[in-house]
Every structure is written in structure tokens, then in C-alpha cells.
Amino acid sequence: MVAAILTNTPAPGSGYKYALEVKEYTAPTPQSGQAVVKIQAAAFNHRDVWILKGLYPGIKEGSVLGSDCVGVLAEPGSSSVEAGQRVLISPSVNWDSDPRGPEGAFGTLTDTIVIDGKEVFPCPDHLSTSEAAALPLAGLTAFRALFTKAEVRSGDHVLIPGIGGGVALFAMQFAVAAGAHVYVTSSSDEKIQKAVSLGAKGGVNYKDPNAAKELKKQLNGNMLSAVVDGSGGALFDQYVRLMRPGGIIAQYGQTASPKGVSYSMMSVLKNVDIRGSTMGSRAEFKQMLEFVKRHKIKPIVSHVFQGLTQESVNKAISVMDNGQQTGKIVIEVTETPRQKL
């Protein structure tokens, strides 16, 4: 079979510590209870770029990179899903149902070629192939951060910074579907307008020195109940001024603040919590799929590349690393018996 393999031979001048090479890969033989899925499409995440830059923990050369896919179940293993059905795979490993955190040695689906059948779930019927591939990791991350951690409910006012990325867009879609009032930030006015067209109440350009004042104006006397943040960026220290007492900042990343963010005395006095959130459990993955199915939510797909080739992989990584996407980046894979996960 063909796979995108992580190597230590980056192109000169790329700025990467590792490279992705599309080449032949021998899949292990399924063990008892394991399922085999014929892949139809796979999606990229920002973690893939961080891995290439050597900025992610537990990097293993020779791994098959990628955590999102949709496919047809070829061998069910211990799965309750019947062979021949279109399925999605929970991207979390060793996290069953505890809302506080993983019960075991937590990991992310990357170099697993055959999977425990309990990780396989039926794919919502209303999703196209590329939409389905875009859902698992970013959708699960957004669902946990928004509902389990930030406790967002109908009527809440919610801020989602960095709109345009996959997790942020899912968080916005989920919050809107739940009846919350959503506001966004971006450095792109075009992305803000796209968010408004998808249901956001408004948004601000975080590069504007008056961004916090403008957001306060848009809130029109209301206070934020929650911030679902993946960057810890320019406005982070100002969030608390716009939050109600007891508000929650659910943080799933610190891409703009790798050295960490501050927690002020104002946050203490206002009883504002900062809660870390990483992906989610298998139980939350099931809940997320049910939510998506019930509300007929369609993931926002920015770019679709055809065929698992070196050219398509390189182009997809370039688009993501340069922030040229609004939504997920997907590679649709021609179905053959050789291409399996």
C-alpha cells in the first residue's frame, strides 16, 4: 500500500526538521478484534505541520502521518458496525469516557494501520466524502473544548479566536447550532465575513489596535460566557475584561504563545477559569457524531486534492503552513485494495 511516511530528510531551505514521503508501506496483519478500513479520503491538521517542524512531542520517524479519514469498513474486527459501511475512526487512543482526561497512556491516531474495532463509528449519511474526512480530530477537539470544558449552552455569548482554522470553524458551527451567540477574531476581514455568513454575530480583526473596544461595542452590553481559544494570541490578556464572572477560557492550543499565557489577578477576582483541552474521549467522539447528525452540520472544506501523491501532499502542507485555508484540507484517495488504514 501507499502511505505518507515521516522521514528525517527535509528539502533544503524548507524550514522543516522532517519530511513527508509518499511511498510503499507494508501494513501489519490485523490481530484479534482489530478492524481494517479502505480509505476514501484523509484530512490534514495543524499538528502535521508542527510535527514537520519538530515542535510536537513524541515524534517517531517512519510513522504514517495523519489522524483523520473516512473509509469503508472491510474487516469489522470487534466493531459493531457491519462490513461495507462507510465509517469514521476516533482519533484518540486509550481514552474511553472519563470527561476529566484519558484513563490510559493517551495518544493520537497516526501510525496505526489496523485499529481496535471499538474505535470505528458509522459516518453520518449527510456528509460528502471530503466533508466526512474533515470531521474527526478537529470536530472532536472543538466539541470537547466547547461543551465539556467551556460548558457552552443556548443563549451564551462566546468568542472564538482565529477563525479559519478547522477547530475554530467547528467550534463556531457547533456553538451556533446550540443556540449560542458567537463572535470571532481573525487577521483576515474576509474570514470574519465568511464566519458571519455561517452564523456568527460579528467579529474583529485582532491586528486592529482597537479590536477589544470594537468587540465590546459589538457585544452591546453583554458579557462573554466563554472563549474557545487555540492560539493564546494578541488579545488573550484582554479577554477577561469582556467576560462575565465565572466565565471560562477553554484553551486547546498556544500557537501564538509557545512560552505560555498569563493568568491575571483580575481573572482570580472574576472567578474566570482557564481550562486546558486536548482532543477528547471515545464517548465524546460518539456524542459529537450524534450532534453533527442531529443538526446536519457540514464541515467547511477549503481545499481538496486528488490522489495520495507526493505532489498533492506537498501542496496541502504548503497551503496549511501559509494559512491560505478557510476550513479543512483534504486528500481524496482512489479506492484500491492497496490503500488501507
Secondary structure, 3 states (H helix, E strand, C coil): CEEEEEECCCCCCCCCCCEEEEEECCCCCCCCCEEEEEEEEEECCHHHHHHHCCCCCCCCCCCECCCEEEEEEEECCCCCCCCCCEEEECCEECCCCCCCCCCCCCEECCCCCCEEHHHEEECCCCCCHHHHHHCHHHHHHHHHHHHHHCCCCCCCEEEECCCCCHHHHHHHHHHHHCCCEEEEEECCHHHHHHHHHCCCCEEEECCCCCHHHHHHHHHCCCCEEEEEECCCCCCHHHHHHHEEEEEEEEECCCCCCCCCCCCCHHHHHCCCEEEECCCCCHHHHHHHHHHHHHHCCCCCEEEEEECCCHHHHHHHHHHHHCCCCCCEEEEECCCCCCCEC
